[in-house]
């Protein structure tokens, strides 16, 4: 009984699944971020929004809906020693305390502040760090424009060693994005207790961000504009903007192994329309009434696979996607199940995909959903598969190319390209 009650508390009232990236409206009701934004997005216009649970109305002062993370549980708001509410912050020990701690406990005589005051001071410091990270990114973009011509000339003949450096720098870039995203989340939190208690666990993020400014300054001094560049200077410039180098180097490299992918209509679920050239998959409410076979997905699984599979080598393809609806693009083993919801890419341990739910991006495998900290800014996605290296990379083909995510895994079966659409469409471009 207790287990059932707990599951009910953790279930989103919109999608009826366990919360994914939970948020709370001002009325106190919790939802998945993607679910509530989809609902509130249909109410835009008057500036007044209604909670789908209690129907309470509230106003938003910006174009973005005001959502907050669920507040700290009631038990965590109490002092573990005195069982009283945590109302103060000890600046000497960096701890949230109750009134008894400050009057008679181990924090007696220490300087204390109200939680709200301490939280705002910490947010101000976080905003300073965020500004430094923003300045760092602006410097790298400016420096890249000055040296891009020289880098491109040398990048045309990059070695495998330099490509390994690129992969390493991609990870560093992802880490920088993660730090910035976490700091922004803390600055937007409304619960001061949650803000202050995050201090210790993420101290390295903030310190590392401040050190990063000096590193960029040193690299800027090392790279001359144009002229002869050795491998060390090229790698330094690559650090400035990995996304741009992907555009100049990786895309050209992998387009040499571009795979001619066609859709296999014999696998298409009956809610999927496949175009005559076998390049476009579109969702349809009308059952296509194709015969039931072991290879075909059921009518409730709007999905289709490629005719060819990959068991070795490097492969690259590009897809154009609709600006609305829900779609998934990725790869799967041929042994993946074909019926029920677990047959959808990412809902099992035999598939990996990039999912877009009304412009919210995530990477999904074995039901584990990794939310990405940005939305698509264009309608084309590149997919890069290195079978032996066990890497599946997704990138957005804007200008410059933006790296979205790289999955690293040991593949054990051949892989098919896979496409899923719901109120959406995808088209294979190359």
VENFENTA-V331463 format. One record per residue. N is the residue number from 1. SS is DSSP state (2 for helix, 1 for strand, 0 for the rest). PHI is phi in whole degrees, 0 to 359 (none if undefined). D_LAST is the distance of its C-alpha to the last C-alpha in whole Angstrom. Layout:
n=<N;N>
ss=<SS;SS>
phi=<PHI;PHI>
d_last=<D_LAST;D_LAST>
This chain:
n=<1;2;3;4;5;6;7;8;9;10;11;12;13;14;15;16;17;18;19;20;21;22;23;24;25;26;27;28;29;30;31;32;33;34;35;36;37;38;39;40;41;42;43;44;45;46;47;48;49;50;51;52;53;54;55;56;57;58;59;60;61;62;63;64;65;66;67;68;69;70;71;72;73;74;75;76;77;78;79;80;81;82;83;84;85;86;87;88;89;90;91;92;93;94;95;96;97;98;99;100;101;102;103;104;105;106;107;108;109;110;111;112;113;114;115;116;117;118;119;120;121;122;123;124;125;126;127;128;129;130;131;132;133;134;135;136;137;138;139;140;141;142;143;144;145;146;147;148;149;150;151;152;153;154;155;156;157;158;159;160;161;162;163;164;165;166;167;168;169;170;171;172;173;174;175;176;177;178;179;180;181;182;183;184;185;186;187;188;189;190;191;192;193;194;195;196;197;198;199;200;201;202;203;204;205;206;207;208;209;210;211;212;213;214;215;216;217;218;219;220;221;222;223;224;225;226;227;228;229;230;231;232;233;234;235;236;237;238;239;240;241;242;243;244;245;246;247;248;249;250;251;252;253;254;255;256;257;258;259;260;261;262;263;264;265;266;267;268;269;270;271;272;273;274;275;276;277;278;279;280;281;282;283;284;285;286;287;288;289;290;291;292;293;294;295;296;297;298;299;300;301;302;303;304;305;306;307;308;309;310;311;312;313;314;315;316;317;318;319;320;321;322;323;324;325;326;327;328;329;330;331;332;333;334;335;336;337;338;339;340;341;342;343;344;345;346;347;348;349;350;351;352;353;354;355;356;357;358;359;360;361;362;363;364;365;366;367;368;369;370;371;372;373;374;375;376;377;378;379;380;381;382;383;384;385;386;387;388;389;390;391;392;393;394;395;396;397;398;399;400;401;402;403;404;405;406;407;408;409;410;411;412;413;414;415;416;417;418;419;420;421;422;423;424;425;426;427;428;429;430>
ss=<0;2;2;2;2;2;2;2;2;0;1;0;0;0;0;0;0;1;0;0;0;1;1;1;0;0;0;0;0;1;1;1;2;2;2;2;2;2;2;2;2;0;0;0;0;0;0;1;1;1;0;0;0;0;0;0;1;1;1;0;0;0;0;0;0;0;0;1;0;0;0;0;0;2;2;2;2;1;0;0;0;0;0;0;1;0;0;1;1;1;0;0;0;0;1;1;1;0;2;2;2;2;2;0;0;0;0;0;0;0;0;1;1;1;2;2;2;2;2;2;2;2;2;2;2;2;2;2;2;2;2;2;2;2;2;2;2;2;2;2;2;2;2;2;2;2;2;2;2;2;2;2;2;2;2;0;0;0;0;2;2;2;2;2;2;2;2;2;2;2;2;2;2;2;2;2;2;2;2;2;2;2;2;2;2;2;2;2;0;0;0;2;2;2;2;2;2;0;0;0;0;0;2;2;2;2;2;2;2;2;2;2;2;2;2;2;2;2;2;2;2;2;0;0;0;0;0;0;0;0;2;2;2;2;2;2;2;2;2;2;0;2;2;2;2;2;2;2;2;2;2;2;2;2;2;0;0;1;0;0;0;0;1;0;0;0;0;0;0;0;0;1;1;1;0;0;0;0;0;1;1;1;1;0;0;0;0;0;0;0;0;0;0;0;0;0;0;0;0;0;0;0;1;1;1;1;1;1;1;1;0;0;0;1;1;1;1;1;1;1;1;0;0;0;0;1;1;1;1;1;1;1;1;0;0;0;0;0;0;0;2;2;2;0;0;0;0;0;0;0;1;1;1;1;1;1;1;0;0;1;1;1;1;1;1;0;0;1;1;1;1;1;1;1;1;0;0;0;0;1;1;1;1;1;1;1;0;0;0;0;1;1;1;1;1;1;0;0;0;0;0;1;1;1;1;1;1;1;0;0;0;0;0;0;1;1;1;1;1;1;1;1;0;0;1;1;1;1;0;0>
phi=<none;296;296;295;296;295;298;296;294;265;260;289;287;266;262;60;241;301;309;245;52;294;224;234;281;296;278;101;270;258;210;293;303;296;296;290;293;297;293;293;297;282;259;294;136;274;85;249;239;236;293;291;269;250;68;291;262;207;258;245;272;224;291;275;290;277;236;232;288;305;290;303;299;300;296;283;273;253;291;290;270;257;60;247;298;281;240;230;231;277;288;283;257;64;225;275;226;260;295;292;298;280;266;225;267;290;262;300;84;280;283;233;224;294;305;298;295;296;297;295;296;293;300;297;294;296;294;297;296;298;296;295;295;295;298;300;293;297;296;295;294;294;296;300;299;286;249;299;300;295;295;297;298;283;292;298;243;296;265;298;298;291;295;296;296;299;297;295;289;300;296;296;296;298;294;297;298;297;297;297;297;293;296;298;298;297;294;266;289;261;268;299;296;296;299;290;285;279;301;289;293;236;300;296;300;286;295;296;295;290;293;299;299;295;296;294;300;294;293;300;287;278;259;281;283;72;77;283;236;275;298;296;288;298;295;296;289;301;300;298;206;300;299;294;294;302;294;277;249;296;297;297;295;278;294;291;243;304;264;278;262;236;279;265;296;289;257;292;295;286;258;242;263;254;292;298;273;61;244;239;243;234;279;219;281;270;295;281;55;280;294;281;223;298;278;275;288;288;298;275;243;282;216;209;253;278;289;264;231;237;239;192;82;248;220;216;214;236;229;262;232;289;276;224;84;236;220;223;227;176;223;206;282;295;278;298;297;245;234;67;294;289;278;293;309;88;270;211;270;242;206;222;207;264;246;237;244;51;77;272;259;204;250;232;207;54;70;276;256;258;288;268;276;205;248;293;249;217;252;230;235;257;236;239;240;244;296;296;284;69;238;235;245;247;219;266;271;271;240;278;300;245;289;265;190;236;265;242;202;267;282;240;221;300;241;258;290;227;219;230;223;219;57;205;213;224;227;282;268;204>
d_last=<53;53;49;49;50;48;44;45;46;42;41;39;40;37;35;38;36;37;37;33;34;37;39;42;43;46;48;48;45;42;38;35;33;30;33;35;33;31;35;36;33;35;38;37;39;43;42;44;42;44;44;42;45;48;47;49;48;47;46;43;43;40;37;36;38;40;40;41;41;44;47;49;50;54;55;53;55;58;60;60;64;66;63;63;61;59;60;60;58;60;59;61;59;56;56;57;60;63;66;68;66;67;70;71;69;67;66;69;70;66;65;63;60;59;56;55;56;55;51;51;52;49;47;48;47;44;43;44;42;39;40;40;37;35;37;36;32;33;35;32;30;32;33;29;29;32;31;27;28;29;27;24;26;27;24;22;24;24;26;25;28;26;23;26;27;24;24;27;27;24;27;30;28;27;31;32;30;31;35;34;33;36;39;37;38;41;42;41;43;47;48;50;51;47;47;50;49;46;47;48;45;43;45;43;40;42;44;41;39;42;42;39;40;42;39;37;40;41;37;37;40;39;36;37;35;33;35;35;34;34;32;34;34;30;30;32;30;27;29;29;26;23;21;21;21;18;16;18;18;16;12;13;14;12;9;11;11;7;7;6;7;10;12;16;18;21;21;20;23;25;24;21;19;16;15;16;13;12;9;12;15;18;21;24;28;28;29;26;29;27;29;30;29;29;25;24;25;28;28;28;25;22;19;17;16;13;15;14;16;16;19;19;17;15;11;8;6;6;7;10;13;17;19;22;23;22;18;17;14;15;16;19;21;22;26;25;27;26;29;31;29;29;26;24;21;24;27;27;27;25;22;20;18;18;20;21;24;24;23;25;22;23;22;24;25;28;29;29;28;27;27;25;27;25;23;20;20;17;14;11;11;10;11;12;14;17;19;22;23;22;20;17;16;15;15;15;13;16;18;19;17;19;19;19;20;20;22;24;25;26;24;26;24;20;18;15;13;15;15;18;19;22;23;20;16;12;9;6;4;0>
